[in-house]
Amino acid sequence: MSVTGSSFFASRWVEAPPHAIEASDGLLPLGFRAAGLHAGIKAGGVPDIGMIVSGATATTSAARFTNTGAQGAPVLLTRQQSQTSALRAVVANSGNANAATGEQGLLDAARMRAAAAELAGVEPELVAVASTGVIGVPLPMDVIEHGIRKLGPQLRRDGAEDFAAAIRTTDAFPKQVLLDVELSAGSVRLAVEAKGAGMISPHFATLLVFVQTDAVLDADEAALLLKVATQRSFNRISVDGQLSTSDTIVLQCSGVSGIKVEEHTDDERVFGEALDAALRQISLLVARDGEGARRTARVRVHGPNEQAVARVAHAVGDSQLVKTALYGGDPNWGRIIQAVGAALPGTAPLDVAIEIEGIRVCEHGGFVKHDAHSLEKAVQRDEVEYEIWLPGDGEVEFDRYFSDLGHEYITTNADYTT
């Protein structure tokens, strides 16, 4: 099976998994139902609360969270319970992050969890809570609880699109996919729904990402696969270098297909490749959204050790000067070498080489003659690639993906609460 021609795997930087095909029927993996609707948290009648429920008692799960010191109440609550309980259900809202809300925020998150647990027919500790939106404002709990009660009749297997709409804030477009993954014993389904456009930096962002599969995975294996895929996707993107209060990624495995993904087998590799590719493409959609972004870039750094290449990649991807040049389609490689030097203080004169879209613009830390016209055309593309070589023995690579930074980003965030 192949996803050749897939509308989802659009980036040249993500190879479509060879044993998966994009599903078009809109149905969640077996065992799952979802819904999303307008409760009244946000104005304009747009969806702002949603749920995903697994009906399988044998469900396993794994979760990842922001590592900021200012974690929101839903993160604090769900992080603790995810360590000991399988998460059978997810309830999420947009329009209010329930962060920096003190003890009342924790009580409100618990109330939200209890209302969702009653609707799902499970114990409260089996429900993950997630919130995204404005920080420092108490949740309107009457609106939240009323909205959760209305979700009950809406829960259905084709409800993923409504759920994905309910978790969006400044997102310009939805971010979701359904894949059928062919394993040795048959096909399993993998679904992802996500949101994120601003406050994006490695170690997560204003990200809510929910993944479901009907494959059988034990909890430890689910946690390992999610950790590895997250490190290669959401931990490698940047929009504005800002770390969020609310990042939450939850993987739920209903097991209803009866097809087990065994450790250290070809099935584990195939399933892991599909999960990895799906999350990397979703993360690139987050970067591409970028609150008014025009272009997405990849910086690939080669060097002697992982610490050095990662530090340089992060510096380039977070540089406002690099990002604004990317926005303007300006082939100003001086912005790049400045960011490299800032990441490696005390190393002057720096013997660095730089290419933009395969065109060598810098060698041994200095200008090299190149076709300026071809370079100007290359940086007008939707995706632009920078490649950097650092001096020293050894060969380690590190990729970082980022959006540009332009006028629309300022407008969006200047008016965020008004």
Legacy VTK file of the C-alpha trace (Angstrom):
# vtk DataFile Version 3.0
C-alpha trace
ASCII
DATASET POLYDATA
POINTS 418 float
0.000 0.000 0.000
1.187 3.527 -0.654
0.095 7.095 -0.103
1.373 8.206 -3.487
-0.667 11.235 -4.478
-1.739 11.858 -0.882
-3.128 15.312 -0.224
-1.836 15.181 3.360
1.857 14.376 2.843
2.532 17.557 0.904
5.971 18.531 2.214
9.128 17.411 0.423
10.686 16.959 3.874
8.352 14.136 4.958
8.385 10.867 3.089
4.968 9.252 2.854
5.009 5.937 4.771
5.064 3.064 2.261
2.654 0.795 4.175
-0.079 3.367 4.801
-2.852 4.940 2.783
-4.807 8.083 3.551
-8.435 7.255 4.386
-11.221 9.442 3.049
-14.268 8.037 4.852
-13.893 10.361 7.859
-14.212 7.502 10.363
-12.133 7.330 13.526
-10.352 4.085 14.450
-12.607 1.329 15.781
-13.833 1.981 19.305
-13.652 5.793 19.152
-16.322 8.481 18.984
-15.847 12.241 18.888
-17.812 15.472 18.808
-17.317 19.218 18.860
-19.710 22.148 19.129
-20.201 25.755 20.217
-20.721 26.070 23.959
-20.320 29.839 24.296
-16.704 30.264 25.407
-15.943 32.086 22.156
-18.134 34.576 20.332
-19.540 34.091 16.870
-20.996 30.630 17.247
-17.740 28.842 16.390
-17.007 25.408 17.943
-15.137 25.687 21.239
-15.550 22.407 23.139
-15.044 18.803 22.104
-14.597 15.228 23.296
-13.047 11.976 22.122
-14.122 8.760 23.845
-12.851 5.195 23.585
-15.497 2.610 24.365
-12.934 -0.155 24.941
-12.133 -1.053 28.532
-8.702 -2.373 27.460
-7.630 1.024 26.093
-3.998 1.987 26.696
-2.522 5.459 26.401
0.547 7.651 26.524
0.916 11.404 26.911
3.449 14.223 26.632
3.231 17.723 28.088
4.872 21.138 27.980
7.879 21.488 30.295
7.292 25.156 31.108
7.271 26.196 34.762
3.888 27.851 34.156
1.842 24.802 33.236
-1.897 25.316 33.020
-4.292 23.580 35.391
-5.390 20.968 32.800
-1.752 20.014 32.188
-1.036 19.675 35.905
-4.133 17.534 36.415
-3.754 15.300 33.359
0.018 14.870 33.679
-0.412 13.420 37.163
-3.199 10.995 36.308
-1.616 9.873 33.009
1.262 8.333 34.971
-1.011 5.764 36.608
-4.210 5.561 34.524
-5.084 4.786 30.921
-6.864 7.747 29.352
-10.191 6.552 27.953
-11.544 9.999 27.089
-10.353 13.506 26.230
-12.268 16.729 26.822
-10.814 19.909 25.356
-11.844 23.520 24.932
-10.533 26.512 23.036
-10.869 30.209 23.861
-9.527 29.891 27.415
-6.286 28.189 28.526
-7.214 27.855 32.226
-3.582 28.775 32.947
-2.290 31.125 35.647
-5.664 30.685 37.356
-4.411 29.374 40.710
-6.281 26.941 42.913
-9.581 27.845 41.262
-8.159 26.723 37.925
-7.362 23.275 39.336
-10.859 22.996 40.794
-12.374 24.023 37.459
-10.252 21.495 35.539
-11.441 18.800 37.949
-15.072 19.878 37.409
-14.550 19.726 33.661
-13.063 16.253 34.014
-15.937 15.053 36.203
-18.580 16.282 33.752
-16.831 14.555 30.860
-16.390 11.342 32.881
-20.101 11.214 33.619
-20.901 11.624 29.936
-18.334 8.998 28.864
-19.357 6.537 31.574
-15.838 6.203 32.990
-14.028 7.151 36.186
-12.738 10.765 36.290
-9.092 9.669 36.445
-9.534 8.105 32.987
-10.306 11.489 31.383
-7.672 13.869 30.004
-8.452 17.584 30.156
-6.935 20.128 27.771
-7.555 23.844 27.343
-6.121 26.457 24.976
-6.691 30.157 24.533
-6.271 33.266 26.649
-4.077 32.895 29.750
-5.017 34.261 33.171
-8.801 34.218 32.821
-11.019 31.822 34.842
-13.015 29.259 32.903
-16.747 30.009 32.502
-17.707 26.750 34.176
-21.468 26.984 33.689
-20.876 27.345 29.960
-18.298 24.529 29.964
-20.496 22.045 31.827
-23.537 22.865 29.721
-21.458 22.407 26.573
-20.174 19.017 27.737
-23.705 17.803 28.371
-24.689 18.836 24.823
-21.821 16.781 23.393
-23.394 13.461 24.394
-25.828 13.020 21.483
-23.185 14.307 19.048
-20.524 11.668 19.810
-20.040 9.516 16.739
-17.301 7.747 14.819
-17.306 10.396 12.068
-17.014 13.267 14.559
-13.254 13.916 14.243
-13.682 16.944 11.999
-16.037 18.623 14.478
-13.627 17.870 17.325
-10.688 19.298 15.374
-12.654 22.489 14.727
-13.479 22.855 18.427
-9.833 22.971 19.544
-8.678 25.672 17.098
-7.755 29.177 18.244
-5.794 31.325 15.759
-5.356 28.384 13.377
-6.059 29.341 9.774
-6.848 25.760 8.774
-7.521 22.359 10.388
-4.724 19.859 11.010
-5.834 16.243 10.947
-5.374 12.969 9.101
-6.709 9.414 8.940
-4.345 6.648 7.848
-4.869 2.923 7.308
-1.629 1.125 8.174
-1.041 -2.350 6.779
0.489 -4.737 9.322
1.248 -8.445 8.998
-2.128 -9.486 10.454
-4.216 -6.840 8.721
-4.948 -3.128 8.637
-5.197 -0.775 11.607
-6.321 2.835 11.556
-4.394 5.836 12.869
-6.006 9.252 13.393
-4.537 12.608 14.408
-6.288 15.869 15.291
-4.181 18.888 16.232
-4.146 22.638 16.671
-1.324 25.147 16.787
-0.224 28.284 14.967
1.483 30.607 17.462
3.462 30.359 20.713
5.454 27.585 19.071
8.911 26.442 20.176
10.711 23.142 20.757
9.545 21.295 23.871
6.077 21.933 22.502
4.005 24.975 21.822
0.397 26.121 21.988
-0.178 22.613 20.831
-3.019 20.230 21.417
-2.456 16.950 19.592
-4.673 13.894 19.924
-3.831 10.550 18.329
-6.026 7.448 18.203
-5.480 3.935 16.890
-7.415 0.687 17.060
-4.165 -1.327 17.165
-3.230 -3.218 20.329
-0.238 -1.571 22.028
0.838 -1.941 25.618
1.349 1.268 27.583
5.150 1.157 27.606
5.369 0.647 23.861
2.859 3.444 23.221
4.904 5.771 25.430
8.154 4.923 23.629
6.707 5.385 20.132
5.076 8.684 21.107
8.288 9.971 22.706
10.416 9.203 19.653
7.885 10.627 17.182
7.443 13.780 19.274
11.190 14.379 19.445
11.359 14.233 15.642
8.307 16.427 15.049
6.925 18.892 17.573
10.266 19.292 19.346
11.819 20.460 16.059
9.501 23.328 15.066
9.406 27.034 15.816
7.056 29.873 14.932
8.032 32.482 17.507
10.306 30.739 20.005
7.699 31.021 22.776
6.921 28.165 25.169
3.260 27.583 25.966
1.421 26.776 29.173
-0.894 24.282 27.524
0.937 21.764 25.290
-0.636 18.333 25.484
-0.225 15.286 23.260
-2.291 12.174 23.988
-2.079 8.803 22.213
-4.994 6.428 22.826
-4.985 2.795 21.673
-8.397 1.108 21.795
-7.151 -2.310 20.643
-10.544 -3.028 19.066
-8.981 -4.238 15.806
-7.415 -7.116 17.742
-4.176 -6.614 15.793
-1.240 -6.381 18.183
1.890 -4.383 17.499
4.608 -6.516 19.058
7.870 -5.007 20.251
10.991 -5.461 18.092
9.050 -6.639 15.022
8.477 -5.376 11.491
4.968 -4.401 12.592
6.420 -2.081 15.240
8.695 -0.503 12.628
5.849 -0.052 10.126
3.459 1.395 12.692
6.209 3.619 14.103
7.039 4.936 10.621
3.386 5.834 10.033
3.071 7.589 13.400
6.357 9.411 12.871
5.442 10.602 9.368
1.956 11.714 10.421
3.226 13.745 13.365
6.070 15.298 11.364
3.666 16.416 8.637
1.246 17.757 11.257
4.108 19.664 12.911
5.018 21.212 9.554
1.399 22.280 9.112
1.660 24.015 12.493
4.805 25.831 11.361
3.260 26.671 7.988
0.188 28.133 9.692
2.423 30.393 11.783
-0.166 33.166 12.310
0.197 34.842 8.923
3.257 32.980 7.690
4.099 32.908 3.988
6.869 30.308 4.007
8.276 27.380 5.951
11.979 26.596 6.203
14.190 23.718 7.208
17.677 24.288 8.559
19.922 21.215 8.524
23.137 21.563 10.490
26.137 19.231 10.134
28.846 19.238 12.774
31.081 17.389 15.211
28.610 16.784 18.045
24.898 16.832 18.766
25.083 19.672 21.258
26.687 22.057 18.762
24.439 21.233 15.802
21.267 21.429 17.913
22.300 24.761 19.416
22.962 26.246 15.980
19.742 24.855 14.485
17.692 26.319 17.338
19.448 29.693 17.015
18.761 29.923 13.285
15.153 28.738 13.603
14.382 31.217 16.394
16.193 34.211 14.840
13.779 37.039 14.123
16.194 38.337 11.481
16.269 34.987 9.665
12.488 34.703 9.944
11.782 38.191 8.570
14.192 37.596 5.674
12.331 34.352 4.953
9.026 36.247 5.007
10.313 38.764 2.488
11.925 36.189 0.228
15.259 37.893 0.899
18.359 35.682 0.292
20.285 37.514 3.025
22.609 34.770 4.249
24.281 37.271 6.545
21.286 36.790 8.850
22.102 33.080 8.981
25.812 33.371 9.751
25.002 35.941 12.443
22.692 33.427 14.152
25.323 30.680 13.844
27.951 32.885 15.453
25.623 33.882 18.276
25.089 30.198 19.068
28.847 29.506 19.178
30.462 32.364 21.137
34.230 32.349 21.505
34.881 30.359 18.307
35.953 33.190 15.982
37.068 33.056 13.264
34.340 30.511 12.533
35.021 28.119 9.651
31.417 27.613 8.535
29.830 26.788 5.169
26.244 27.674 4.191
23.956 26.662 1.333
20.482 27.985 0.530
18.402 25.659 -1.667
21.587 23.853 -2.665
23.394 27.049 -3.673
26.711 27.535 -1.817
26.852 31.132 -0.526
29.525 30.846 2.181
32.738 28.860 2.639
35.259 29.067 5.494
33.104 31.786 7.048
33.209 34.066 4.006
31.438 34.920 0.765
31.699 32.546 -2.178
30.709 33.570 -5.685
27.285 32.227 -6.682
24.375 32.823 -9.069
22.485 35.592 -7.263
19.547 35.481 -9.686
18.978 31.754 -9.131
19.205 32.286 -5.387
16.619 35.080 -5.456
14.201 32.790 -7.320
14.864 29.859 -4.964
13.893 31.736 -1.803
10.470 32.634 -3.248
9.306 29.042 -2.814
6.797 27.952 -0.167
9.495 25.758 1.413
13.077 27.004 1.688
16.032 24.918 2.840
19.172 26.133 4.592
22.140 23.805 5.119
25.066 24.588 7.413
28.393 22.818 7.981
30.330 23.470 11.202
34.056 22.771 11.614
35.426 19.809 13.527
35.772 16.054 13.361
32.682 13.865 13.390
29.446 13.982 11.444
26.179 14.654 13.251
23.043 16.155 11.672
20.166 18.049 13.243
17.046 19.391 11.480
14.863 22.268 12.597
11.683 23.518 10.914
10.320 27.037 11.267
7.980 29.611 9.814
8.718 33.137 8.737
7.684 36.198 10.749
5.676 39.004 9.191
3.096 41.733 9.665
0.154 39.380 10.177
1.806 37.762 13.199
2.041 41.160 14.919
-1.563 42.011 14.097
-2.846 38.666 15.379
-1.034 38.887 18.708
-1.516 42.614 19.263
-5.270 42.048 19.196
-5.374 38.587 20.826
-7.537 39.448 23.857
-9.509 42.279 22.237
LINES 1 419
418 0 1 2 3 4 5 6 7 8 9 10 11 12 13 14 15 16 17 18 19 20 21 22 23 24 25 26 27 28 29 30 31 32 33 34 35 36 37 38 39 40 41 42 43 44 45 46 47 48 49 50 51 52 53 54 55 56 57 58 59 60 61 62 63 64 65 66 67 68 69 70 71 72 73 74 75 76 77 78 79 80 81 82 83 84 85 86 87 88 89 90 91 92 93 94 95 96 97 98 99 100 101 102 103 104 105 106 107 108 109 110 111 112 113 114 115 116 117 118 119 120 121 122 123 124 125 126 127 128 129 130 131 132 133 134 135 136 137 138 139 140 141 142 143 144 145 146 147 148 149 150 151 152 153 154 155 156 157 158 159 160 161 162 163 164 165 166 167 168 169 170 171 172 173 174 175 176 177 178 179 180 181 182 183 184 185 186 187 188 189 190 191 192 193 194 195 196 197 198 199 200 201 202 203 204 205 206 207 208 209 210 211 212 213 214 215 216 217 218 219 220 221 222 223 224 225 226 227 228 229 230 231 232 233 234 235 236 237 238 239 240 241 242 243 244 245 246 247 248 249 250 251 252 253 254 255 256 257 258 259 260 261 262 263 264 265 266 267 268 269 270 271 272 273 274 275 276 277 278 279 280 281 282 283 284 285 286 287 288 289 290 291 292 293 294 295 296 297 298 299 300 301 302 303 304 305 306 307 308 309 310 311 312 313 314 315 316 317 318 319 320 321 322 323 324 325 326 327 328 329 330 331 332 333 334 335 336 337 338 339 340 341 342 343 344 345 346 347 348 349 350 351 352 353 354 355 356 357 358 359 360 361 362 363 364 365 366 367 368 369 370 371 372 373 374 375 376 377 378 379 380 381 382 383 384 385 386 387 388 389 390 391 392 393 394 395 396 397 398 399 400 401 402 403 404 405 406 407 408 409 410 411 412 413 414 415 416 417
